Amino acid sequence: MKSSRPWSRPLPPSNWPTPAPFWAWAAERYERDPQRWLALQAQGGNVNLALLLAWCDEVGRRAPPLHTLETAIAPLEALLQEFRALRRRLKPQLAASDYHALLQHELHLEREQQARLLAAAALSESGDVAPGQALAHYQLRHAQNNPGH
C-alpha cells in the first residue's frame, strides 16, 4: 500500500556507488598499480580516500571537500593504522593462518572505511576542485607536505 505522506516516500537513488560495487571497482584499480597507492600511503595519504577521488575523476564528478571526507574517516583511520602496524609487527611470530586472519580483519576495516567515505560523500556538497583533478590535487598536497618521500 502506497502512502501519500511525503516523509514515507523512498529517497531518490544516490549518484554515489554502493559499498560492494565500489569495493570491487577500487580493488581492480588498486591492483593495476599497487605501488602508486602505497607511495601515496607512505606520504601520509589515505588509499581509500584517494580511490574515491579517482572514481570521481573517472566519472567526471566534482569530489566533496577533502576535509569532509577526512573528518568522516579520521577515527577509523587511526584504528586502521594501529592495527596495520600491529599486524606487521606480529608477522614473524604468527602462523600463516593467523596472519591471514589479521589481514582479513584489516580488509574488513578497509571496507568499513570505504562505506564511511561513500556515506559522507553522499551527504556532502561538491568541493572546489575541478572534475578530473581531485586525485592529482590530493597527491600534490601530500607530496608537498612530505617532500622526503
KAPE-V571279 format. One record per backbone hydrogen bond with DSSP energy under -0.5 kcal/mol. NH is the residue of the N-H (numbers start at 0). CO is the residue of the C=O. Records with the same first field share a line. If there is no record, write none. Layout:
BEGIN
NH: CO / CO
END
This chain:
BEGIN
7: 4
8: 5
21: 17
22: 18
23: 19
24: 20
25: 21
26: 22
27: 23
28: 24
29: 25
30: 26
31: 27
32: 28 / 29
35: 32
36: 32
37: 33
38: 34
39: 35
40: 36
41: 37
42: 38
43: 40
44: 39
46: 44
49: 45
50: 46
51: 47
52: 48
53: 49
54: 50
55: 51
56: 52
57: 53
58: 54
59: 55 / 56
60: 55
64: 124
67: 64
68: 64
69: 65
70: 66
71: 67
72: 68
73: 69
76: 72
77: 73
78: 74
79: 75
80: 76
81: 77
82: 78
83: 79
84: 80
85: 81
86: 82
87: 83
88: 84
89: 85
90: 86
92: 89
93: 89 / 90
98: 94
99: 95
100: 96
101: 97
102: 98
103: 99
104: 100
105: 101
106: 102
107: 103
108: 104
109: 105
110: 106
111: 107
112: 108
113: 109
114: 110
115: 111
116: 112
117: 113
118: 114
119: 115
120: 116
121: 117
122: 118
123: 119 / 120
126: 62
131: 60
132: 129
136: 132
137: 133
138: 134
139: 135
140: 136
141: 137
142: 138
143: 139
144: 140
145: 141
146: 143
148: 145
END
